[in-house]
Amino acid sequence: MCDNLSALIQQMGSDTVYVSKMSITSFLSGKSFWDLMKRPNLTEADAKASGDLVTTAVAHMGRSLDTTDLREALIERADDPHWDDVGERCLTCTGCTLVCPSCFCTSIDDVTDLSGERWERWRVWDSCFNAAFSYIHGGSVRASSGSRYRQWITHKLGVWPDQFGTAGCVGCGRCITWCPVGIDITAEADAVHAAGTRRAHRPRPARNPAATAVQGS
């Protein structure tokens, strides 16, 4: 078996194609293509062209996402009835996580042959929308589809910056495009903000003196 391969690498927005030769061993070991290929130094024109592409992309998005206090809103409203509404619409098909460029959930599969003499452990792509993803002894931690969507959007827009210093959403809109029931992550984020506004202006119910006496006893 030949132990050599050639990799063709083309930078987006460029007509330049890089050809890199490497061994299959190097490829399977995860050695970076960036270290292997011959690349020119970045010029000011390249930097400007890259910035222009980003600006053009932003101008064509058509949607916006208000992230003001969004992290706090998502965490504080973990038990909001809105998630039940989302759960009634969400099919947990995993489509949004499969097309998202930043989702990275994986699972571990242990495989043996029929003789029992060979054993392998594989890391495979998974989705937090699968019921088995949060399964531990006794059942799934997030059994409902609403709780899985809440987990996904809270991680993506809420606590992702705590881990990586930036939001987990790149604004590509793929999750919106591929959702078979039309769930829109920007609309759901707005709904969380709206739920907080309604709750802040909702009059508190009068406290029941009898209930208070029982709790204090």
N, C-alpha and C positions, 0 to 999 in steps of 0.2 A: 504494500500500500504506500502511495506517495505521501511524504510527510511535509509537503510544501503546498502553499496556496497563495493566491494573489487577491488582494482586497482592493476594490475600486471605491474610492471615497470622494463624494462631491459635496461641496459646501452649498447650502441653500442660498439661492440668489446669485450663484456664480456659475460660470461656464467651465471653470477649472476642475479637472478630475485628477485626483491623486492616486497613484498606483503604488501599493506597498506589498512586498513579498515577506512572508513570515512562515514559520513552521506551524503545523496544526497544534503542536504542543504549546507554543506560545499563545496561539489563539484561544485554546481551551483553558489556559491558565489565567486568562483575563488581562493579559498584557495590553496596555492602552494603545489604541490605534493612533492616538494623538502623538505618542512618543515614537511610533514607527514610521509615520508618513513624513515626507519632506514637505514643509510648508513655508511659504514666504512670510516675512515679517509684516505685521499689520501696519498699513499706511494710514495717514490722516483721511484719505479718500475712502478707504475701507471702513473706518470708524464712522464717517459721516453717512455712508451708504447704509450701514447697519442701523444708525439712529433714525434715518429717514424711513426704513422699513417698519420700525417699531411705531413711529408716528402715524404712518399710513394705516397700519393695522388697527391702532386705537381709534382712528377716525372712522373706520368701517365697522366697528363692533356693534353699534346700535343699542347696546344695553349698558347700564351702569350699576355699580354695586356700592351702596353706602355702608362703609365699614366703621362708621362712628359708633364706638361703644358696642360693636357687634360681638366681640369676645365675651364681654360681661353679660350681654343679653342672651346669648346662646347657653351659657353656663347657668344663669339664674332661672331660665325658663325650661329646664330639662324636663319638668313634669307638666308643661303646658298642654292643654287639650289640642292645640294645633297639630301636634305630632300624630295624634290619632287620625286627624283629617288627612294628613299626608299618607299615613299608613293605609287608609282606605283606597287611595289612588295608586300607590306604589305597588308594582308587581314583583319587586325584589328580583328582577331579571338579571341584575349585575351589569347591565349594559353601560351605565354611567361610569362605573369603576373600570371597565374594560377599555374604554376609549379615553379615559382621563390620562394625560401625560405625566401626572405626578403621583397617581395611586401606586402603591407598591406592596400591598398586602400579599403575603405568601402563606403557604401551609407546608407541613412536612408529611410525606408519605413513606412508610416503611414497606419494602417489597422483598419477598423471598421467592426462590424458585420452588418447583414441586418437590425437589429432593430435600429441601431444607438446608442445603450446604452453602448456598449463596444468599447473602443478605445485602440489601442496598437501601440507602436513605436518600430520598430525593426532595429538594425544595421546589415547589410548583406554585404557579400563580394562583391566587385565590381572591375572594372578595368579601368585604365585611358585610355584604348584603346576604351572604349565604348563612342559613341557620346554623350550620355546623361550624362556622368560623369561630364563634364564641362558645362553642360547646366545651363544657368541663364535666367532671363526674356529677351526675344528677340532672343534666340538661343544659340548654343554651342560656347564656346570660342575657342575650337580647332575643327574646322569642318572637316579638311582634315586628312587623315590617316598619311601623312607625318609629320604634326604638332604634332600628338599624339605620334608618335615614337620619335620625337625630344624631346618632354617633358619627355618621359620615360627614354631615355638614358642620358639626361642631368641631371635629378634627380638622377639616379642610379650611374653615374660615375662622375658627376660634383659637385652638391651642397649637396649631401648626407653627405659628410664629414663635411660640415658646421653644419649640424644638429646632427650627431652622432659620429663624430670624426674618421670615417673610411668609405671606399667605400661601396656602396650598393650591389656590386657584390661579391659573395663568390667564383666564379670560378668553379661552379658545371657544367656549360654547358647545363643545362636543357632547357634554352630558345632556344639554338641552335638546340638541339635534337628534340624538339617538334614543331619547326616552320615548317609549311607545305610547305613553299616556300624557306626554307634554309637561312633565314636572320641570319647573324652571328654578334653578338654584338662586337666581337673583330675586325672583318673586317670593321664594320661601324665606330668604333673609329679610326682605322687607316685611313679610308677615310676622316674623319674630319681633321686629322693631315695633310694629303696630300692636302686637299683643302686649308688649310692655307698656305702651302708651295707654291702652285701654285699662290695664291693671292699675297703673298709677293714678288714673282718674276715677276708678271704680270706688264708690263709697264702701267703707268697711261695714260688715254686718254688725248689728248690736250684739254685744257679748251677753250670753245667757248666764245670769247670776247663779242659777242652779248648777249649770255645768261647771262654772268656775269653782263653786264650793266643792263639787265632787273631785275636781282635779287637785284642789288644794288640800284635800283631806288625806 
